[in-house]
């Protein structure tokens, strides 16, 4: 068991060099604002956005952007679930 270097949450690292919990890791590498930034997105809107942004719904030239947005929305939903809001 380790503590996340970003948020302090306890997590089991998949590799010995992982220092961020999965949620912080996704947020960091997807370029998403942390929850403390004050960005609020209700669960239904996030789910609708996920359906619209999913890479399978876009041509190949937008796949990378759609993937990043989908990852960011999934991280936001994971955070909401962790806080008991989803």
C-alpha positions, 0 to 999 in steps of 0.5 A, a space after each residue: 500500500 502506498 500514498 499518492 504523492 498528489 492527493 495523499 489517497 491510499 492505493 496499491 501501485 501496479 508498478 514499483 515506480 508508480 507514485 500517483 493513484 489512478 485518478 491523479 495519474 489520469 488527471 495529470 496525463 490527460 491535462 485535466 483540472 483538479 477538483 480543487 479548481 472549482 470545475 463542476 460537472 453533474 453526473 448526467 452531463 458527464 455521461 452524456 459528454 462521454 457518449 458524444 466524445 467517445 473515439 468510436 464516434 469520430 473519424 481517425 483524424 480526431 481520434 487522439 483528441 476524442 481519446 483525451 477528452 474521454 479519459 478526462 471525463 472518465 477521471 472526473 466520473 471516477 472522482 465523483 464515484 470516490 466522493 459518493 456523488 455518482 
